[in-house]
Amino acid sequence: MHDQWATSSGDDLHLDLRGSRLREGLMEALRDAIRTGRLAPGAKLPSSRTLGADLGIARNTVAHAYAELVAEGWLTARQGAATRVAARASAVSAKAAPAPARSRRRVHDLRTGLPDTSTFPRVEWAKATRRALTSASDDAFGFPSALGRVELRTELAAHLARTRGVRTHPDHLVICSGVTHGLLLLAEVLKRRGTPEIALESYGLYTHRRQLADAGMSTPPIPVDADGAVVDRLGELPRAGAVLLTPSHQFPTGVALHPDRRVAAIDWARRTGGLVLEDDYDGEFRYDRSPVGALQGLDPEHVVYLGTSSKALSPGLRLGWLALPPRLAHAVAEVKGEPDLHTSTVDQLTMAEFLSSGGYGRHVRAMRLRYRRRRDQLVAALAEQAPDARVTGLSAGLHVLVELPSGNESAVVQGSAWQDLAVQGLAQFRHPEAEADRDALVIGYGTPSASAWSGALAALCRAIP
């Protein structure tokens, strides 16, 4: 048929790219072609240079898309050979409804974003749940307040003050289902107040950028260097009413915001009436010394503190929190809505009990030791087996940045797939409007279980030349 793709040689490939994000659009077009059988198992794809020229996009964009689809299991790649469609179940007829997308799970996983979920404190959490349910008042099981349960807000206010230097009151805390949910609430409040832009660091979590864009916010980038976000560049963004920062441990480059820049960020907010949104995603995990206090402690009137239980406990709990300037607490709660349809009352009560009983602190200290050992092992292994790779950033968190010789990033991501290892290149976290200034891997060492850790580390060392 005239509209069938010629896939036997991989030389000709028509793709319908949609949306403004080229890499995501290319990846979805390729997935769709494979799902519907227009690209058969074993079909050879054009080189990244050829396809980039045909589509009028950068070669690196194609290379990164290929690498991501290799990691997901849609494509296969071997050194010195063409990229091909992976062997899959028999192709779906173009006339049939497409089957749901399925990603092949890699044997080893060093992607970021997850703790070692095998260490979730099941027994202690169950005990805390039992205690919380036994002592809870009857009204706790009615429709919840938009602010969240007062028991959790009270415990959090004390905990955050003690461990992170956050200055807040339970009435100025809003419980949400995670940092992304919190950002969406803030975006709606800012939009209603006439703010069209939230500035972002040039490297960051792409899901935050996408969610804010979908919420109608422009997200111009400011550069990130060895001292963190270059906040002086905020003066070049007169439409930005807020900036999202990761000051304690920049994600994903791993640096801390320089003290002078911390002060400059506060000065910008005071001068313009703007807000600093502080994502303290892993602030409790610093290994070489005590963590730097939260930026919010410098000026609670101009900084919103966003925290989560995802790294310390589990993303499956869907518990996050916003410590807000008093003038914003009611507005955010209003946007969230009554009753609260996002966060579980039982989990909030359990978290409050877990904090008050000391169980949360004990768990964090145990995990801090475990993750510090993993980071030390990773750094030592790379120094011995991959001396051209350089680990940078603070001794903190659940990930490291591994800088590579120029031009090696996409090749190493593909090489990792050959080792059945899922990793992420730094380009995946770069703002589309930001310049590429280095090649690196973002290695998450929290995900593997204890039994899988040594194998994942060995696979990484094999993948890096």
C-alpha positions as CSV (number, residue, x, y, z in Angstrom):
1,M,0.0,0.0,0.0
2,H,1.2,3.5,-0.8
3,D,1.0,4.6,2.9
4,Q,3.0,1.7,4.3
5,W,6.5,2.6,5.5
6,A,9.4,0.9,3.8
7,T,11.1,-0.6,6.8
8,S,13.2,-3.4,5.4
9,S,16.4,-1.3,4.9
10,G,15.8,1.4,7.5
11,D,16.9,4.0,5.0
12,D,13.5,5.7,4.5
13,L,11.4,6.6,7.5
14,H,8.4,8.9,7.6
15,L,7.3,10.1,11.0
16,D,4.6,12.5,12.0
17,L,6.1,14.6,14.8
18,R,3.5,16.4,17.0
19,G,3.9,18.9,19.8
20,S,6.6,21.4,20.6
21,R,9.0,19.1,22.4
22,L,10.9,17.4,19.6
23,R,12.5,14.5,21.5
24,E,9.3,13.5,23.2
25,G,7.4,13.8,19.9
26,L,10.0,11.7,18.1
27,M,9.9,9.0,20.8
28,E,6.1,8.8,20.7
29,A,6.0,8.7,16.9
30,L,8.5,5.7,16.9
31,R,6.5,3.9,19.7
32,D,3.3,4.4,17.6
33,A,5.0,3.0,14.5
34,I,6.1,-0.1,16.4
35,R,2.8,-0.6,18.2
36,T,0.8,-0.5,14.9
37,G,3.2,-2.8,13.0
38,R,4.4,-0.1,10.6
39,L,7.9,-0.8,12.0
40,A,8.3,-4.6,12.3
41,P,10.5,-6.4,14.8
42,G,14.1,-6.3,13.5
43,A,13.6,-3.3,11.2
44,K,16.7,-1.3,10.8
45,L,16.4,2.4,11.6
46,P,18.3,5.2,9.9
47,S,21.4,6.6,11.6
48,S,20.8,9.5,14.0
49,R,22.6,11.8,11.5
50,T,20.4,10.6,8.6
51,L,17.1,10.8,10.4
52,G,18.0,14.2,11.9
53,A,18.7,15.6,8.5
54,D,15.5,14.1,7.1
55,L,13.4,15.6,9.9
56,G,15.3,18.9,10.1
57,I,16.2,18.3,13.8
58,A,19.5,18.0,15.6
59,R,21.4,14.7,15.4
60,N,21.8,14.7,19.2
61,T,18.0,14.9,19.6
62,V,17.6,11.7,17.6
63,A,20.5,10.0,19.4
64,H,18.9,10.8,22.8
65,A,15.5,9.6,21.6
66,Y,17.1,6.3,20.3
67,A,18.9,5.8,23.6
68,E,15.8,6.3,25.7
69,L,13.8,3.8,23.5
70,V,16.7,1.3,23.9
71,A,16.4,1.7,27.7
72,E,12.7,1.2,27.5
73,G,13.0,-1.9,25.4
74,W,11.5,-0.6,22.1
75,L,14.8,-0.6,20.2
76,T,18.0,-2.6,20.4
77,A,21.6,-1.4,19.7
78,R,24.9,-3.1,19.5
79,Q,28.3,-1.4,19.2
80,G,29.2,-1.0,15.5
81,A,25.7,-2.1,14.3
82,A,22.6,-0.3,13.3
83,T,19.8,0.5,15.7
84,R,16.8,-1.9,15.2
85,V,13.3,-2.5,16.4
86,A,13.4,-4.9,19.3
87,A,11.9,-8.4,19.0
88,R,8.4,-8.1,20.4
89,A,5.1,-9.9,20.2
90,S,3.5,-10.1,16.8
91,A,2.7,-6.7,15.4
92,V,-0.7,-5.2,15.9
93,S,-2.7,-4.7,12.7
94,A,-2.8,-1.1,11.6
95,K,-6.6,-1.4,11.6
96,A,-6.8,-2.8,15.2
97,A,-6.7,-0.7,18.3
98,P,-3.0,-0.3,19.4
99,A,-2.0,-2.4,22.3
100,P,-0.9,-0.7,25.5
101,A,2.8,0.3,25.5
102,R,5.0,-2.0,27.5
103,S,8.6,-1.2,28.5
104,R,11.0,-4.1,29.0
105,R,12.4,-3.9,32.5
106,R,16.1,-3.9,32.7
107,V,17.9,-6.3,35.0
108,H,19.9,-3.4,36.6
109,D,18.3,0.0,37.3
110,L,20.4,3.0,38.2
111,R,17.8,5.7,37.3
112,T,17.0,8.5,39.7
113,G,13.9,9.2,41.6
114,L,13.4,6.1,43.8
115,P,14.7,5.0,47.2
116,D,15.4,1.4,47.9
117,T,11.8,0.4,48.3
118,S,12.8,-2.9,49.8
119,T,13.8,-1.1,53.0
120,F,10.3,0.5,53.6
121,P,9.8,0.0,57.4
122,R,6.7,-2.2,57.1
123,V,6.6,-3.4,60.7
124,E,7.1,0.0,62.2
125,W,4.7,1.7,59.8
126,A,2.0,-0.9,60.6
127,K,2.5,-0.3,64.4
128,A,2.3,3.4,63.8
129,T,-0.9,2.9,61.8
130,R,-2.5,0.8,64.6
131,R,-1.6,3.4,67.2
132,A,-2.8,6.3,65.0
133,L,-6.2,4.6,64.4
134,T,-6.6,3.7,68.0
135,S,-6.1,7.2,69.2
136,A,-7.8,9.1,66.3
137,S,-11.0,11.1,67.1
138,D,-14.2,10.2,65.2
139,D,-14.0,13.4,63.1
140,A,-10.7,12.2,61.6
141,F,-12.7,9.8,59.4
142,G,-14.9,12.5,57.9
143,F,-14.2,14.7,54.9
144,P,-10.7,16.0,55.3
145,S,-9.7,19.7,55.4
146,A,-7.8,21.1,52.4
147,L,-4.9,22.1,54.7
148,G,-4.5,18.5,55.8
149,R,-4.8,16.8,59.2
150,V,-3.7,19.1,62.1
151,E,-1.9,16.2,63.7
152,L,0.5,15.9,60.8
153,R,0.8,19.6,60.3
154,T,1.8,20.0,64.0
155,E,4.4,17.3,63.9
156,L,5.8,18.5,60.6
157,A,6.2,22.1,61.8
158,A,8.3,20.9,64.8
159,H,10.2,18.3,62.7
160,L,11.1,20.8,59.9
161,A,12.2,23.4,62.4
162,R,14.4,21.0,64.2
163,T,16.0,19.2,61.2
164,R,15.9,21.8,58.3
165,G,15.6,25.2,60.0
166,V,12.2,25.8,58.5
167,R,10.2,28.5,60.2
168,T,6.5,27.9,59.9
169,H,3.2,27.3,61.8
170,P,0.9,24.4,61.4
171,D,-1.7,26.8,60.0
172,H,0.7,27.7,57.2
173,L,1.4,24.2,56.1
174,V,-0.7,22.5,53.4
175,I,-0.4,18.7,52.9
176,C,-0.4,17.6,49.3
177,S,0.3,14.4,47.3
178,G,3.9,15.3,46.4
179,V,6.1,18.1,45.1
180,T,4.5,18.0,41.6
181,H,1.0,18.4,43.2
182,G,2.3,21.3,45.3
183,L,3.8,23.0,42.2
184,L,0.5,22.7,40.4
185,L,-1.4,24.3,43.3
186,L,1.1,27.2,43.4
187,A,1.0,27.6,39.6
188,E,-2.8,28.1,39.8
189,V,-2.5,30.6,42.6
190,L,0.2,32.6,40.7
191,K,-1.9,32.5,37.5
192,R,-4.9,33.9,39.3
193,R,-2.6,36.7,40.6
194,G,-1.4,37.6,37.1
195,T,2.0,35.8,37.1
196,P,2.7,34.2,33.6
197,E,6.2,32.7,34.3
198,I,8.0,30.5,36.8
199,A,11.7,30.5,36.1
200,L,13.5,27.1,36.4
201,E,17.0,25.9,36.7
202,S,18.5,25.0,33.4
203,Y,18.9,21.4,34.7
204,G,16.0,19.9,36.6
205,L,13.3,17.3,36.7
206,Y,11.6,17.3,33.3
207,T,8.2,16.3,34.8
208,H,8.1,19.5,36.7
209,R,8.7,21.5,33.6
210,R,6.1,19.6,31.6
211,Q,3.4,19.9,34.4
212,L,4.0,23.6,34.8
213,A,3.8,24.1,31.0
214,D,0.6,22.1,30.8
215,A,-0.8,24.3,33.6
216,G,-0.3,27.3,31.3
217,M,3.0,28.6,32.8
218,S,6.0,29.7,30.8
219,T,9.2,28.2,32.3
220,P,12.3,30.2,31.1
221,P,15.6,28.7,32.3
222,I,18.4,30.3,34.3
223,P,21.9,28.8,34.1
224,V,23.4,26.4,36.6
225,D,27.2,26.3,37.3
226,A,29.5,25.0,40.0
227,D,27.9,27.4,42.5
228,G,24.3,26.4,41.7
229,A,21.7,28.5,39.9
230,V,22.9,31.8,38.5
231,V,20.1,33.8,40.3
232,D,21.4,37.2,39.0
233,R,19.9,36.2,35.7
234,L,16.4,36.5,37.2
235,G,16.8,40.3,36.6
236,E,16.6,39.5,32.9
237,L,13.1,37.8,33.3
238,P,10.7,40.6,34.2
239,R,7.6,38.4,33.7
240,A,8.8,35.8,36.2
241,G,6.9,36.0,39.4
242,A,8.6,32.9,41.0
243,V,11.7,30.7,40.6
244,L,11.9,27.0,41.4
245,L,15.3,26.2,43.0
246,T,16.9,23.1,44.6
247,P,19.4,25.0,46.8
248,S,20.5,22.3,49.2
249,H,21.4,19.8,46.5
250,Q,20.8,21.0,42.9
251,F,19.1,18.3,40.9
252,P,20.7,16.8,39.0
253,T,24.2,18.4,39.0
254,G,24.5,17.8,42.7
255,V,26.0,21.2,43.8
256,A,24.8,23.5,46.6
257,L,23.6,27.1,46.0
258,H,26.5,29.4,47.0
259,P,25.7,31.5,50.2
260,D,26.0,34.7,48.2
261,R,23.4,33.4,45.7
262,R,21.1,32.3,48.5
263,V,21.1,35.9,49.7
264,A,20.7,37.2,46.1
265,A,17.6,35.0,45.6
266,I,15.9,36.4,48.7
267,D,16.9,40.0,47.6
268,W,15.3,39.4,44.2
269,A,12.1,38.1,45.8
270,R,11.8,41.1,48.2
271,R,12.6,43.6,45.5
272,T,10.1,42.3,43.0
273,G,7.5,40.8,45.2
274,G,8.3,37.4,43.7
275,L,8.4,33.9,45.3
276,V,11.3,31.5,45.7
277,L,9.9,27.9,45.5
278,E,12.4,25.7,47.4
279,D,12.3,22.0,46.4
280,D,14.1,20.3,49.3
281,Y,13.7,16.8,47.7
282,D,16.5,15.0,49.6
283,G,17.6,17.6,52.2
284,E,17.9,15.0,55.0
285,F,20.6,13.0,53.2
286,R,24.0,14.7,53.6
287,Y,26.9,12.5,54.3
288,D,30.1,14.5,54.8
289,R,28.6,17.0,57.3
290,S,25.3,18.3,58.6
291,P,22.9,19.5,55.9
292,V,22.8,23.2,55.0
293,G,19.6,24.7,56.5
294,A,16.6,25.3,54.2
295,L,16.6,28.6,52.3
296,Q,13.1,29.2,53.7
297,G,14.6,30.0,57.1
298,L,16.1,33.2,55.7
299,D,12.7,34.7,54.8
300,P,9.5,32.7,55.4
301,E,7.5,35.6,53.8
302,H,9.1,35.1,50.3
303,V,10.0,31.4,50.2
304,V,7.7,28.4,49.8
305,Y,9.3,25.2,51.1
306,L,8.3,22.0,49.3
307,G,9.0,18.7,51.0
308,T,8.1,15.1,50.4
309,S,8.3,11.6,52.0
310,S,9.2,10.1,48.6
311,K,13.0,9.8,49.2
312,A,13.0,9.0,52.9
313,L,10.1,6.5,52.9
314,S,8.3,5.8,49.6
315,P,6.8,7.7,46.7
316,G,3.9,5.3,47.0
317,L,2.7,7.1,50.1
318,R,1.9,10.2,48.1
319,L,2.6,12.6,50.9
320,G,4.2,16.0,50.4
321,W,3.9,19.4,52.1
322,L,4.1,23.1,51.5
323,A,5.3,25.6,54.1
324,L,3.8,28.8,52.9
325,P,4.0,32.5,53.6
326,P,0.9,33.3,55.8
327,R,-0.6,35.4,53.0
328,L,-0.7,32.4,50.6
329,A,-1.9,29.5,52.9
330,H,-5.6,30.2,52.4
331,A,-5.2,30.8,48.7
332,V,-3.4,27.4,48.2
333,A,-5.9,25.6,50.3
334,E,-8.8,27.2,48.3
335,V,-7.2,25.9,45.1
336,K,-6.7,22.5,46.5
337,G,-10.4,22.5,47.4
338,E,-12.7,21.2,50.2
339,P,-12.9,18.3,50.8
340,D,-9.3,17.1,50.2
341,L,-9.5,14.4,47.4
342,H,-5.8,13.9,47.1
343,T,-4.2,12.7,50.3
344,S,-5.2,9.8,52.6
345,T,-6.3,10.7,56.1
346,V,-5.0,7.4,57.4
347,D,-1.6,7.9,55.9
348,Q,-1.5,11.4,57.3
349,L,-2.4,10.2,60.8
350,T,0.2,7.4,60.5
351,M,2.9,9.8,59.3
352,A,2.2,12.1,62.3
353,E,2.5,9.1,64.7
354,F,5.7,7.9,62.9
355,L,7.2,11.4,63.4
356,S,6.2,11.8,67.0
357,S,7.3,8.3,68.1
358,G,10.8,8.8,66.6
359,G,10.3,6.0,64.0
360,Y,10.8,8.4,61.1
361,G,14.1,9.8,62.6
362,R,15.4,6.2,63.2
363,H,14.6,5.2,59.7
364,V,16.2,8.2,58.1
365,R,19.4,7.7,60.1
366,A,19.6,4.0,59.0
367,M,19.0,4.9,55.4
368,R,21.6,7.7,55.6
369,L,24.2,5.2,56.5
370,R,23.1,2.7,53.8
371,Y,23.2,5.4,51.0
372,R,26.5,6.9,52.2
373,R,28.1,3.4,51.8
374,R,26.6,3.0,48.4
375,R,27.9,6.3,47.2
376,D,31.4,5.6,48.6
377,Q,31.4,2.2,46.8
378,L,30.3,3.8,43.6
379,V,32.9,6.5,43.7
380,A,35.7,4.1,44.5
381,A,34.6,1.6,41.8
382,L,34.5,4.3,39.1
383,A,37.9,5.7,40.2
384,E,39.4,2.3,39.8
385,Q,37.6,1.0,36.7
386,A,36.6,4.1,34.8
387,P,39.2,6.7,35.5
388,D,38.1,9.0,32.7
389,A,34.7,9.5,34.3
390,R,34.6,12.1,37.1
391,V,32.0,12.1,40.0
392,T,31.1,15.6,40.9
393,G,28.7,17.3,43.4
394,L,28.1,17.1,47.1
395,S,28.3,13.9,49.1
396,A,24.6,13.9,49.5
397,G,21.3,12.6,48.2
398,L,20.5,9.5,46.3
399,H,22.3,10.2,43.0
400,V,25.6,11.4,41.6
401,L,26.6,13.2,38.4
402,V,29.3,11.3,36.5
403,E,30.9,13.6,34.0
404,L,32.2,11.9,30.8
405,P,34.6,12.9,28.0
406,S,32.9,15.2,25.5
407,G,30.6,13.4,23.1
408,N,30.4,10.2,25.0
409,E,27.0,10.5,26.7
410,S,24.7,9.0,24.2
411,A,27.2,6.2,23.4
412,V,27.4,5.3,27.1
413,V,23.7,5.3,27.6
414,Q,23.4,2.9,24.6
415,G,26.3,0.9,26.0
416,S,24.5,0.6,29.3
417,A,21.5,-0.9,27.5
418,W,23.8,-3.6,26.1
419,Q,24.7,-4.4,29.7
420,D,21.0,-4.6,30.5
421,L,21.4,-1.5,32.7
422,A,18.9,1.4,32.8
423,V,20.6,4.8,33.2
424,Q,19.9,8.4,32.3
425,G,22.0,10.9,30.5
426,L,22.2,14.5,31.7
427,A,20.6,15.7,28.5
428,Q,17.3,14.2,29.7
429,F,17.2,16.8,32.4
430,R,18.4,19.8,30.4
431,H,15.8,22.5,29.7
432,P,15.1,22.7,25.9
433,E,16.1,26.3,25.8
434,A,19.4,25.8,27.7
435,E,22.8,25.2,26.0
436,A,24.5,21.8,26.3
437,D,27.6,22.4,28.3
438,R,28.8,18.9,29.4
439,D,28.3,15.2,28.8
440,A,27.4,13.2,31.9
441,L,25.3,10.4,33.4
442,V,22.9,10.9,36.3
443,I,23.3,7.8,38.4
444,G,20.7,6.9,41.1
445,Y,22.1,4.6,43.7
446,G,18.9,4.4,45.8
447,T,16.8,2.1,43.6
448,P,18.6,-1.3,43.6
449,S,17.8,-3.6,46.5
450,A,20.8,-4.8,48.6
451,S,21.0,-8.0,46.6
452,A,21.0,-6.2,43.3
453,W,23.4,-3.4,44.1
454,S,26.7,-5.1,43.4
455,G,25.5,-6.4,40.0
456,A,24.2,-2.9,39.0
457,L,27.5,-1.3,40.0
458,A,29.5,-3.9,38.0
459,A,27.3,-3.3,34.9
460,L,27.9,0.5,35.2
461,C,31.6,0.1,35.3
462,R,31.5,-2.2,32.2
463,A,29.4,0.4,30.3
464,I,31.7,3.3,30.9
465,P,34.8,3.1,28.6
